Amino acid sequence: MYICKVQGKCVSTIKNKGLNGYSLVTVQKLNKSGNPSGEIIVTIDAIGCSVGEVVLVTTGANARFALNDTNAPIDAVIVGIVDNVDFN
């Protein structure tokens, strides 16, 4: 699981039917100082977050379990919005 910051929305006019009903957003992992670092990845927004929010992202097989669909082509999904985090 990663702490990330939502960078923007990702629009797809055509997508796999297993992803219907879900928004796609771009996120960037936060480093130990709380600053964005690394590459930007596309995730499924399962909870309705906004650009600029700090979120929890799970990846791999666990992402499919988060949506209760083990056949969906999902590699990353947002599972929580972070209200407060101490990076010290």
C-alpha positions, -999 to +999 in steps of 0.1 A: +000+000+000+013+035-009+005+070+002+000+091-029-013+125-040-040+127-067-025+147-096-055+147-120-083+129-138-078+105-166-104+104-193-110+072-214-138+071-240-134+034-244-124+010-216-127-026-205-163-035-194-148-045-160-139-009-154-174+005-162-187+027-134-152+037-121-133+069-126-096+068-135-072+092-118-035+099-119-015+097-087+021+101-076+037+084-047+049+105-017+083+101-003+092+100+034+091+138+036+056+139+021+067+153-012+057+138-046+084+115-060+086+089-087+064+084-118+027+091-121+005+061-123-032+056-133-055+042-106-091+033-102-110+058-080-133+036-060-142+062-034-146+095-052-115+116-044-106+150-057-074+164-073-049+173-046-060+149-020-037+125-003-049+089-007-040+052+000-034+031-030-031-007-031-016-025-061-014-059-077-039-087-069-051-069-038-064-041-061-088-066-077-100-078-043-107-042-033-134-040-060-147-076-054-139-085-090-110-109-094-113-108-132-111-071-137-079-058-154-069-036-124-034-030-111-040-001-087-070+012-068-076+040-043-089+025-011-089+055+013-085+092+017-058+103+042-070+129+067-037+133+085-003+117+083+029+123+102+060+119+080+085+123+108 
